[in-house]
Amino acid sequence: MGEQTDFMSNFLKKNRVPEESRRHFASVEWTNKYLSDPLYKPIPTFSRVLKESGEDHFFARTVSTPATIPHLVTLQLKNFETPPEVPKGTLKGKESQTAVTRVPEKPDCVMLLSLGRPGLDGHPRIIHGGMACAILDEMIGLCLMLHHQHICGPRDSLFTVNLNVTFRAPVPTPGDVLVKTWVVAREGRKWLAHGQIIDKDGVVLTEAEGLWVLAKRQEKL
């Protein structure tokens, strides 16, 4: 039970941010601004490490190549606070995706991604829309995992219930992007969160709002 309870702490102790990826983002002026922000700390990305069970093979192997996503660094806000639980029946998402979602001044997590080509391309030199969805689903899920560990301790399985994605501009390849993720609210086993894929000029290329739920069989009594 101790291993299960401290799974994220154990993971962070046993793994390191890949030095090659750290050097890559440190060499790019605009990504280095995020990497060197004193309010954030780089942590190893959970899904970039293949587990013995085969878990995370997609992000740890399939899209961890020079032609897909060769570099990925996760930055967690040091002052990491989870929103208080809202009353039952009050958790609601946005009614419209017309306007770009307002981002907190310091979102919970910032992920730096280097996008290769042609492995992610749908149209020439443009990431496939499904891959943009996968990136947001995974990065928001990692943010939620950190929050759940932060307030609850043991690892429970989080599953995506829905993901409302808005494609605002093409995501070009090759190149570097950042993903900002943050929790909006939580209600019981349900979590509402947002994420955005953003370019070097601060343009929101793709954004998503999603609802995640903890597996009921693992709910703490």
C-alpha positions in Angstrom: 0.0 0.0 0.0 2.9 2.3 0.7 4.2 2.0 -2.8 0.7 2.8 -4.1 0.2 5.7 -1.8 3.6 7.3 -2.6 3.6 6.4 -6.3 4.2 10.0 -7.6 6.8 10.8 -4.9 8.6 7.6 -5.8 8.4 8.4 -9.5 9.8 11.9 -9.0 12.7 10.5 -6.8 13.6 7.7 -9.3 13.4 9.7 -12.5 15.0 12.9 -13.8 14.2 15.5 -16.4 16.1 14.4 -19.6 19.2 16.6 -19.8 19.1 16.6 -23.6 15.5 18.0 -23.5 16.4 20.5 -20.8 19.3 21.8 -23.0 17.1 22.0 -26.0 14.6 24.3 -24.4 17.3 26.3 -22.6 18.8 27.0 -26.1 15.6 28.6 -27.4 15.1 32.1 -26.0 11.3 32.0 -25.7 11.1 28.5 -24.2 14.0 29.3 -21.8 11.9 32.1 -20.3 9.5 29.4 -19.0 12.2 26.9 -18.1 14.0 29.5 -16.0 10.9 30.9 -14.3 11.6 30.8 -10.6 8.0 30.1 -9.8 8.1 26.8 -11.6 10.1 23.6 -11.1 11.0 21.1 -13.8 9.8 17.6 -13.0 10.0 14.3 -15.0 7.0 13.7 -17.2 5.1 10.6 -15.9 3.9 9.4 -19.3 7.3 9.7 -20.9 8.5 6.7 -18.8 7.4 3.3 -20.0 6.0 1.2 -17.1 6.5 -2.6 -16.7 2.8 -3.1 -17.4 3.1 -1.4 -20.8 1.3 1.7 -19.5 2.2 4.9 -21.3 3.8 3.2 -24.4 2.2 5.8 -26.7 4.0 8.9 -25.2 7.0 7.0 -23.9 7.8 5.2 -27.2 5.5 5.8 -30.2 5.7 9.6 -30.1 9.1 9.9 -28.5 11.2 9.9 -31.7 13.0 12.6 -33.7 10.0 12.6 -36.2 7.3 13.0 -33.5 7.9 14.6 -30.0 11.7 14.3 -29.4 11.6 16.6 -26.3 9.1 17.2 -23.6 9.6 18.9 -20.3 6.9 19.5 -17.6 7.1 22.5 -15.3 5.0 22.5 -12.2 4.0 25.6 -10.3 5.8 25.6 -6.9 2.9 27.2 -5.2 0.6 24.4 -6.3 -2.9 24.7 -4.9 -5.9 22.7 -5.8 -9.3 24.5 -5.9 -11.7 23.7 -3.1 -14.5 21.2 -3.9 -17.7 22.8 -5.1 -21.1 21.7 -4.0 -22.7 18.8 -5.7 -24.5 19.7 -9.0 -22.7 23.0 -9.5 -19.8 21.8 -11.7 -20.3 23.2 -15.2 -18.2 23.9 -18.2 -18.3 26.8 -20.6 -21.4 27.1 -22.7 -19.5 28.6 -25.7 -16.1 28.1 -27.2 -16.3 31.3 -29.3 -13.9 33.3 -27.2 -10.4 32.1 -26.2 -10.4 30.9 -22.6 -8.7 33.3 -20.1 -5.7 31.7 -18.7 -4.6 32.1 -15.0 -1.6 34.4 -14.6 0.3 31.3 -13.5 -1.3 28.1 -14.7 -0.8 24.9 -12.7 1.5 23.3 -15.2 3.4 24.3 -18.3 4.7 21.7 -20.7 7.3 22.5 -23.3 7.1 20.3 -26.4 9.3 20.0 -29.4 7.2 18.8 -32.4 9.1 16.9 -35.1 8.0 16.0 -38.6 6.7 14.2 -40.5 5.5 11.7 -37.9 2.8 14.1 -36.5 1.7 15.6 -39.8 -1.9 15.5 -41.1 -1.5 18.2 -43.7 2.1 18.9 -44.8 3.9 20.6 -41.9 0.8 20.8 -39.8 0.1 18.5 -36.9 -2.9 16.1 -37.3 -5.9 17.4 -35.4 -6.2 14.1 -33.5 -2.7 14.4 -32.3 -3.4 17.9 -31.0 -6.3 16.3 -29.0 -4.1 13.6 -27.7 -1.5 16.1 -26.5 -4.1 18.1 -24.7 -5.8 15.1 -23.2 -2.5 13.7 -21.9 -1.1 17.0 -20.6 -4.3 18.0 -18.8 -4.4 14.4 -17.4 -0.9 14.8 -16.0 -1.9 18.1 -14.4 -4.9 16.4 -12.7 -2.7 13.5 -11.6 -0.5 15.9 -9.8 -3.4 17.6 -8.2 -5.0 14.4 -7.0 -1.7 13.2 -5.5 -1.3 16.7 -3.9 -4.6 16.4 -2.0 -5.3 12.7 -1.7 -2.0 10.8 -1.7 -2.8 7.4 -3.2 -3.1 6.9 -6.9 -6.6 6.5 -8.3 -7.4 6.0 -11.9 -8.6 9.1 -13.8 -10.6 8.7 -16.9 -11.5 11.3 -19.5 -15.3 11.7 -19.7 -15.3 14.3 -22.5 -12.9 16.7 -24.2 -14.3 19.7 -25.9 -11.6 20.8 -28.4 -11.5 24.0 -30.4 -9.0 24.3 -33.3 -8.1 28.0 -33.6 -5.0 27.9 -35.9 -2.8 25.2 -37.5 -0.1 23.8 -35.2 3.0 23.8 -37.4 5.8 21.3 -37.6 8.7 21.2 -36.9 8.9 23.6 -34.0 8.4 24.2 -30.3 5.1 24.9 -28.5 4.0 25.1 -24.9 0.9 23.6 -23.3 -0.7 25.4 -20.4 -2.9 23.3 -18.1 -5.0 24.2 -15.0 -7.8 22.8 -12.9 -11.0 24.8 -12.9 -13.0 23.0 -10.3 -13.7 19.6 -8.7 -16.9 18.0 -7.4 -16.7 14.7 -5.7 -15.0 12.3 -8.2 -15.4 14.8 -11.1 -12.7 17.2 -12.2 -13.0 20.1 -14.7 -9.8 21.3 -16.4 -8.5 23.3 -19.3 -5.5 23.2 -21.6 -4.1 25.3 -24.5 -1.4 24.7 -27.1 0.4 28.0 -27.6 3.1 29.2 -30.0 6.1 31.4 -29.4 4.0 34.6 -30.0 1.4 33.7 -27.5 -1.2 32.7 -30.0 -3.6 30.0 -28.9 -3.5 27.3 -31.6 -5.7 24.7 -30.0 -7.6 24.6 -26.7 -9.7 22.1 -24.7 -12.0 21.9 -21.8 -12.5 18.5 -20.3 -14.2 16.5 -17.6 -12.3 13.7 -15.8 -13.6 11.2 -13.3 -12.0 9.0 -10.7 -12.8 5.3 -11.0 -15.6 4.6 -8.6 -14.2 1.4 -7.4 -11.2 3.3 -6.1 -13.0 6.1 -4.4 -11.8 6.7 -0.9 -14.3 6.2 1.9 
